[in-house]
Amino acid sequence: MNEKQEKGHIHPMTQFINRANAIFYEMGFTLVDGPELETEHYNFDALNVPKDHPARDMQDTFWIKQKEGEIERKLMRTQTSAVQIRYMQGRQPPFKMICFGKVFRNEATDATHEMVFHQLEGLMIDKDVTMEDLKSTLNIFFDKFFERNIDVRFRPSFFPFVEPGMEVDISCFKCNGGKDLKAGESCSVCKGTGWVEVAGAGMVHPKVLSGVDVDPKKWRGFAFGMGVDRIIMLKYGIDDIRLLYSGDLRLVNQF
């Protein structure tokens, strides 16, 4: 008697990475990788993070105990932006790259926070790059990923490695930016606001370019970073980030 065998299921994290990589590949972005065990230089110094920035403190960063004779401190990377620095070193623009990877933060775990989570990072350096290039790139990505027209808006913010910096919101993909809501209805994703915060971005700071021997007077570029886990949770209505890392097949078998 032959029993029907259930097909395997691809984890939603892997599905996101595969789909996002395909979309950015169509736009000419190269997929790169970098180490999870990072040096203080690549994770903080080269990204224009001040020496006294709170992110360097033990409550945010997993520092690795220094071996005898080691000069530079090491840590588990807190952001995939370090990969951008490694990629730019020894290369001259123009170039476009993306990377996916785990990042590590020394923080309490709850339904929306994990000590280990995933980021998607993007970088483009060329002549005459503008904020409009950044916005159009993100617009194309979100349109294709959510398979509907998505609006993108920027809100001023601060990140040491970009200037100007901004938070990135997209029109809610569930209620169509509030347009599909009836009077008195709310939305489980955007809470009725019509917008969802998904990323941080901006124009690459001139100090960051100078630090990798790229002339900021000649070249300009943008960078963005988004939490992969957050987008997956929003798209599929997953209310606890810990479910993505539990190994529970009841979650994986739904995809």
C-alpha positions in Angstrom: 0.0 0.0 0.0 1.5 3.3 -1.1 1.0 6.1 1.3 0.9 9.6 -0.1 4.1 11.4 0.7 3.9 15.1 1.6 6.1 17.4 -0.3 8.7 19.5 1.4 8.2 23.1 2.1 10.6 26.0 1.7 10.9 28.2 4.8 9.4 31.7 4.3 12.8 33.3 5.0 14.4 31.4 2.1 11.4 32.2 -0.1 11.9 35.9 0.6 15.6 35.8 -0.1 15.2 33.9 -3.4 12.4 36.3 -4.6 14.2 39.5 -3.5 17.5 38.4 -5.1 15.7 37.7 -8.4 14.1 41.1 -8.4 17.3 43.0 -7.7 19.2 40.8 -10.1 16.9 42.1 -12.9 17.8 45.7 -11.8 21.6 44.9 -12.2 22.5 44.3 -8.5 25.2 41.8 -7.6 24.6 39.5 -4.6 27.5 39.5 -2.2 28.3 38.1 1.3 30.4 38.9 4.3 31.4 37.5 7.7 29.1 37.4 10.7 32.1 37.7 13.0 33.2 41.3 12.3 35.8 43.8 13.4 35.0 47.1 15.2 36.4 48.9 12.2 34.0 47.5 9.6 31.0 47.4 11.9 31.3 50.9 13.4 34.4 53.0 12.5 34.2 52.8 8.7 30.4 53.5 8.9 31.0 56.8 10.6 29.6 55.6 13.9 31.0 57.8 16.7 33.2 56.3 19.4 30.7 57.2 22.1 27.6 55.9 20.2 25.3 53.9 22.4 25.2 51.0 19.9 28.8 50.1 20.8 27.8 49.4 24.4 27.5 45.9 25.8 23.7 46.2 26.0 23.5 46.4 22.2 26.5 44.5 20.9 27.9 41.0 21.4 31.6 41.7 21.9 34.0 38.8 21.5 36.6 38.3 24.2 40.0 39.5 22.9 42.8 37.0 22.7 46.2 37.8 24.0 48.0 40.1 21.6 44.9 41.1 19.6 44.7 44.8 19.0 41.3 45.3 17.3 38.1 44.3 19.0 35.7 41.8 17.3 32.0 41.4 17.6 29.0 39.7 16.1 27.9 42.1 13.4 25.0 44.3 14.4 24.2 45.3 10.8 24.9 44.1 7.3 26.2 47.5 6.3 29.6 46.2 7.1 29.4 44.1 4.0 29.1 47.4 1.9 32.4 48.6 3.3 34.2 45.3 2.5 32.7 45.3 -1.0 33.7 48.9 -1.8 37.3 48.4 -0.7 39.6 47.9 -3.6 36.8 48.6 -6.2 36.1 51.7 -8.1 32.5 52.6 -9.1 30.1 52.3 -10.7 28.6 49.3 -8.9 25.3 48.0 -7.4 25.2 45.3 -4.7 22.8 43.7 -2.2 23.4 41.3 0.6 21.3 39.2 2.9 22.5 38.0 6.3 22.0 37.4 10.0 22.7 40.3 12.4 23.0 40.1 16.2 21.8 42.4 18.9 22.1 41.9 22.6 18.5 42.7 23.5 15.5 41.0 25.2 13.5 38.6 23.2 9.7 39.1 22.7 7.1 38.8 20.0 8.7 41.6 17.9 12.4 41.3 18.9 15.0 38.6 18.5 18.7 38.5 19.3 19.4 37.1 15.9 17.4 38.3 12.8 18.0 39.0 9.1 18.6 42.1 7.1 18.6 43.0 3.4 21.1 45.6 2.5 21.5 47.5 -0.8 24.1 49.9 -2.2 24.4 51.8 -5.5 27.4 54.1 -6.3 27.6 56.0 -9.6 27.8 59.5 -11.0 24.8 61.8 -10.5 22.8 59.3 -8.3 19.9 61.1 -6.5 17.2 60.4 -4.0 14.9 59.7 -6.9 17.0 56.8 -7.9 16.7 55.4 -4.4 12.9 55.8 -4.4 12.4 54.3 -7.8 14.6 51.3 -6.9 12.6 50.6 -3.8 9.3 51.2 -5.6 10.2 48.6 -8.3 11.2 46.1 -5.6 8.0 46.5 -3.5 5.7 46.5 -6.6 7.2 43.2 -7.8 7.5 41.6 -4.3 3.9 42.4 -3.3 2.6 42.0 -6.8 0.6 45.2 -6.7 1.2 49.0 -7.0 3.0 50.2 -3.9 3.7 53.8 -3.0 6.9 54.7 -1.2 7.4 57.7 1.1 10.4 59.1 3.0 10.5 60.6 6.5 13.6 62.4 7.7 15.7 60.4 10.2 19.3 60.0 11.2 21.9 57.2 10.5 25.6 58.0 10.8 26.5 56.4 7.5 24.1 58.4 5.3 23.3 62.0 4.8 20.5 62.8 4.4 18.9 59.8 6.2 15.3 58.7 6.3 12.8 56.1 7.3 11.0 54.4 4.4 7.3 53.7 4.5 5.2 51.8 2.0 1.5 52.0 1.3 -0.2 49.1 3.1 -0.2 46.1 0.8 -3.2 44.5 2.7 -5.7 47.3 2.6 -4.2 49.1 -0.5 -3.1 52.1 1.5 -6.4 52.3 3.2 -8.4 52.5 0.0 -10.0 49.1 0.4 -11.2 49.8 3.9 -14.9 50.5 4.5 -16.1 53.1 7.0 -15.2 52.1 10.6 -12.9 49.3 9.5 -9.3 49.0 10.5 -6.4 47.0 9.2 -4.3 44.4 11.1 -1.1 45.5 9.3 -1.2 49.3 9.2 -3.8 49.9 11.9 -5.8 52.0 9.5 -3.0 54.5 8.8 -2.4 53.3 5.3 1.4 53.2 5.8 3.9 50.6 7.0 7.5 51.4 8.1 9.8 48.9 6.4 13.4 50.3 6.0 16.0 52.9 6.7 17.9 54.6 3.8 19.7 57.6 2.6 22.6 59.0 0.5 25.9 57.5 1.4 27.9 59.9 3.7 31.0 61.4 2.0 33.2 60.2 5.0 32.1 56.7 4.3 33.1 57.0 0.6 36.4 58.7 1.5 37.2 55.9 3.9 37.2 53.3 1.1 39.1 55.6 -1.4 36.1 56.6 -3.4 36.1 60.3 -4.3 32.9 61.8 -2.9 33.3 64.8 -5.3 33.1 62.4 -8.3 30.8 59.6 -7.1 27.5 59.6 -5.2 25.3 56.8 -4.0 22.5 55.5 -1.9 22.1 52.7 0.7 19.1 51.1 2.2 18.5 48.4 4.8 15.4 46.5 5.8 14.5 43.8 8.3 13.6 40.7 6.4 11.7 39.2 9.4 9.5 42.2 9.7 8.4 42.1 6.1 7.7 38.4 6.2 5.6 38.9 9.4 3.6 41.7 7.9 3.0 39.9 4.6 1.8 36.6 6.1 0.3 37.9 9.3 2.8 36.2 11.6 2.4 37.8 15.1 5.6 36.4 16.8 9.1 36.7 15.3 10.2 33.7 17.4 8.0 31.4 15.2 10.4 32.0 12.3 13.2 30.5 14.3 11.4 27.8 16.3 11.8 25.0 13.7 8.1 24.2 14.2 6.9 22.5 11.0 3.3 23.7 11.6 4.6 27.1 10.5 6.8 25.9 7.6 4.2 23.5 6.2 1.9 26.5 5.5 4.3 27.7 2.8 
